[in-house]
Amino acid sequence: MQIVKTKTDKYYAVFQLSVPGNTVKTIGNTIVGVDMGVKTFCYDSDRDQFENPGYLTQSLQKIGHLQKSISRKLHVNKKKITQNYIKDKKKLATLHEYVANQRNNRNHQVSRYYIDNYDIIAVEDLNILGMLQNNDYKNLLC
């Protein structure tokens, strides 16, 4: 068991259990290949695709507003930390945690879809940093 405290003063208990016996269900010899996309979240070999919901993009305006407010409060008080500064830092941490939770929930939904519908899931292993250093690949992203 592990207890985790977040920056927003929330506590989570993490448990790990082992279940005896074979709990793997077989759907019937189904195989899928999954490719992570640049513009979409992922594609698969059955021509299904999951769009990238862009949770961070939706919240950028609120995040920017809070960061500006925090910066002002710290600058005006000449590096003195006030209660309003602490409150805004907690609001910002809560917003970042909310976006991260949205992203994790979406990832779990997509992974659960593949686990429920396929027996074998093949995922490619790419060196993304190496690809970004290649000038030809940079031109494709633009």
N, C-alpha and C positions, 0 to 999 in steps of 0.2 A: 504494500500500500504506500502511496505517495501523496502528500498534501502539498498543493501548489497555491501560492498567493499571487494574484495579478496586481498590476499597477493601480487598478481601480478598487483595491481592497476587497476583492472577492476571493473566496477560498474554494478550491476544487479538490475532491478526493479522487484519486485514480486507483482503481482496483484491476488486478489481472487474475483471471481465473483460468483453470484448465479443466476441460470437460472430457471425461473418459469416453472412449468409443469413437467410431467414425461418424462425424456429423456432416460430412461433405455429401451434398446431393448432386447427382449427375442429371443433366438436362438431356443429354443425348449427343454425342460427338459434334459439338458446335465449337468452332474456332473463330476468333476475331483478331484482327491486327489494329492497334490504336496508334494514331499519329498525332502528336501535339501540334497545334497550329499556331501561327503567328497572329493572324487576324481573327480566327475563331478559336474556341477553347480546344476542341479535338475533333478529329475525323476518325472513322473506322473503315474497315475493309468492306462493310455492308453498305457503304455510302451514307451512313448516318453521321450527323455532325451536331455538336453542341456549341451554341454561340457563347461568346464571352460576355457575361452580363455587365462588366465594367463597374463594379461596386465602388471602387476607389474614385473613379472619374465622377460618379454621381455625388460623392461627398467632398470633393476637393474644395468647393466654394466655402462650405462650413469649416473645413479644416484650416483653410487660409485665413478666414476671419478670426478664428480662435487663436491661431499662431500670431497674428498681428496684434491682437488684444494682449496676449501674454508678453510679447516683446515690448509693447508700450508700457505696460505696468512695471516691468522690470527696469526699463530705461528711465522712466519718470522718477522713480524712487531711488535712483542712484545705487542700483544693485541691492537694494533692501527688499527682502521677500515679505510680501504682505498677504493677508488672508484672501484677498480677491485674486492675487496671482496664483495661490495654491488652489483655489476653487476652479479657476480657468484651466490650470494644468490637469486637474482631475477630469474636467469636461472633455478636454482634448484626448486624454488617455481613454476615456469611455467611448468616444467617437472612433478612435483607432481600433479599439477592441471590438466594437460593433461591426466595422468593416471586415476585420479579420474573421469574425464569427460567420458573417455572410459568406465569405470566400470558402471557409472550411465546410460550411453546410452544403454549398454547391458542389464542392469536390466529393463529399460523401454521397450526395445524390447521384452523381455521375458514376462513381465507382460502384455503388450499389446496383445501378442499372446493368452494368457489365457483369457483375457477379451473379445477378439473378438470371441473366439471359444467356450466358456463355460458359462453357466448360474450360476452355483454354483461351487466355488473353495474352497476346504478344504485344510488347511495347518496345519501340526502338530506343536505342541508347546512343544519343548524339553528343558530340562535344560542342556545345553551343558557344562557348567562349572562343574556341578555335574557329568556328564558322564566322563569328562576328569580326575576327581579325582579317578575314578574307575580304578584299575590296569588292569582289563580284557579288558576294552575298549582301553587303551593305547596300548596294545599288538596288537589290530586289526589295529591300524593306521600305524604301522611300516611295 
